Amino acid sequence: MRRITVRDVEANDNDDEGVDVDINTGGDVDADLLNVTSTESRIDGFGLDISAGGDVNIDLQDVVASNSGDDGINMNLSVGGDIFGTGRRNSVHDNTQDGVLVDATAGGTVDVDFGNSNLGLNSFSDNGGLDLNNINSGDYTINAEGNFWGTSTPTIGEDISAGVNAATPLPVNPNQ
């Protein structure tokens, strides 16, 4: 198993991606981004590119991605096994393109949870593209319940892509 933890990092005013995690392995991967901030990056705030033969577990907590020249968080995942991803208490706003872009393919299950049985308490707003974009919306649904969207009801094609369950939006930003 390859394990990576990025914790308590600020990456601001970068000429490239703020935080760039690239992993290529034949086995399993466990990746945690905890209390990480990226603002004013020329490209993505966070680039998370993982190619693995086994399972991948990703945990994003207390991440701030704002004012990036491209996506706030760009997740490219190609996995032979299962993908399990969680996101709690993240603030993704004012990025030029998408707030969070998820492009995930797996030989097994894809379970990306920005809020399902527990409230996500994430805030996604004011991004130039979609606030949460599921590139492979026909293959799986991203659960994103209990989050703030900067609007009372997030709309497919305007705030979120197809394949995103954004039920029960929060009326106020939990991360301010």
C-alpha positions in Angstrom: 0.0 0.0 0.0 1.2 3.5 -0.9 0.2 6.0 1.7 0.5 9.8 1.4 -0.7 12.4 3.9 -0.5 16.1 3.1 -1.3 18.0 6.3 -1.2 21.6 7.5 0.2 23.0 4.3 -0.4 26.4 2.6 0.5 26.7 -1.1 -0.3 30.2 -2.3 0.6 32.3 -5.3 2.2 29.4 -7.3 3.1 29.5 -11.0 1.8 26.0 -11.4 -0.5 23.8 -9.3 -0.7 24.7 -5.6 -0.4 21.0 -4.4 0.3 18.3 -7.0 0.0 14.6 -5.9 0.9 12.1 -8.6 1.0 8.4 -7.8 1.4 5.5 -10.1 1.5 2.0 -8.5 0.4 -1.5 -9.1 -1.1 -1.8 -5.5 -3.5 0.1 -3.2 -3.3 3.8 -2.3 -4.5 5.7 0.7 -4.3 9.5 0.2 -5.3 12.2 2.8 -5.3 16.0 2.3 -6.0 17.5 5.7 -6.1 21.2 6.6 -4.5 22.3 3.3 -4.9 25.7 1.6 -4.1 26.7 -2.0 -5.0 30.1 -3.3 -4.0 32.1 -6.4 -2.4 29.1 -8.2 -1.9 29.6 -11.9 -3.3 26.2 -12.8 -5.2 23.9 -10.4 -5.3 24.5 -6.7 -4.9 20.8 -6.1 -4.0 18.2 -8.7 -4.6 14.6 -7.6 -3.6 12.1 -10.2 -3.6 8.5 -9.1 -3.2 5.4 -11.3 -3.3 2.2 -9.2 -3.8 -1.5 -9.8 -5.7 -1.9 -6.5 -8.1 0.1 -4.4 -7.8 3.8 -3.7 -9.1 5.7 -0.6 -9.0 9.5 -0.6 -10.0 11.8 2.2 -10.2 15.6 1.8 -10.9 17.5 5.0 -10.6 21.2 5.8 -9.2 21.9 2.3 -9.5 25.5 0.9 -9.1 25.9 -2.9 -9.7 29.3 -4.2 -8.8 31.8 -6.9 -7.0 29.2 -9.1 -6.5 29.8 -12.8 -8.1 26.5 -13.6 -9.9 24.0 -11.3 -9.9 24.3 -7.5 -9.5 20.5 -7.1 -8.8 18.3 -10.1 -9.1 14.5 -9.4 -8.0 12.1 -12.1 -8.3 8.6 -10.8 -7.7 5.4 -12.9 -7.9 2.3 -10.7 -8.1 -1.4 -11.2 -10.1 -1.9 -7.9 -12.5 0.3 -6.0 -12.4 4.0 -5.3 -13.6 5.4 -2.0 -13.4 9.2 -1.6 -14.8 11.5 1.1 -14.8 15.3 1.5 -15.8 17.2 4.6 -15.6 20.8 5.6 -13.9 21.9 2.4 -14.2 25.4 0.9 -13.9 25.6 -2.9 -14.7 29.0 -4.4 -13.8 31.6 -7.0 -11.8 29.3 -9.3 -11.6 30.1 -13.0 -13.0 26.7 -14.1 -14.7 24.0 -12.0 -14.6 24.0 -8.3 -14.1 20.2 -8.1 -13.6 18.1 -11.2 -13.8 14.3 -10.7 -12.7 12.0 -13.5 -12.7 8.5 -12.0 -12.6 5.1 -13.7 -12.4 1.9 -11.8 -12.5 -1.8 -12.3 -14.8 -2.0 -9.2 -17.0 0.4 -7.3 -16.7 4.2 -7.4 -18.0 5.8 -4.2 -17.3 9.5 -3.9 -19.0 11.1 -0.9 -19.0 14.8 -0.3 -22.0 14.4 1.9 -24.3 11.4 2.2 -25.3 9.8 5.5 -23.4 12.6 7.2 -23.7 16.2 6.1 -20.7 17.2 3.9 -20.5 20.7 5.4 -18.6 21.8 2.3 -19.0 25.1 0.5 -18.9 25.3 -3.2 -19.6 28.6 -4.9 -18.7 31.3 -7.4 -16.6 29.0 -9.6 -16.3 29.9 -13.3 -17.4 26.4 -14.4 -19.4 24.0 -12.4 -19.0 23.9 -8.6 -18.9 20.0 -8.7 -18.3 18.2 -12.0 -18.6 14.5 -12.4 -17.0 13.8 -15.8 -18.3 10.2 -15.8 -21.8 10.9 -14.7 -23.3 7.9 -16.5 -21.1 5.5 -14.5 -21.7 6.6 -10.9 -23.2 9.3 -8.7 -21.3 11.6 -6.4 -23.2 12.2 -3.2 -23.0 15.8 -2.1 -25.8 16.3 0.3 -25.7 18.9 3.1 -23.4 21.4 1.4 -23.5 25.1 0.7 -23.8 26.0 -3.0 -24.2 29.8 -2.9 -27.7 29.2 -4.1 -30.8 27.7 -2.5 -31.1 24.9 -5.1 -28.0 23.9 -7.2 -28.9 23.4 -10.8 -27.5 20.7 -13.2 -25.5 22.4 -15.9 -25.1 25.6 -13.9 -23.8 24.6 -10.5 -23.4 20.9 -10.7 -23.1 18.2 -13.5 -25.4 15.3 -14.0 -24.4 12.5 -11.7 -24.2 14.7 -8.6 -26.8 14.3 -5.8 -26.9 17.8 -4.1 -30.0 17.3 -2.1 -30.7 19.2 1.1 -28.4 22.2 0.4 -27.4 24.3 3.4 -28.8 27.8 3.5 -25.6 29.4 5.0 -21.9 28.7 4.4 -20.6 26.4 7.3 -17.0 27.4 6.6 -17.2 31.1 7.4 
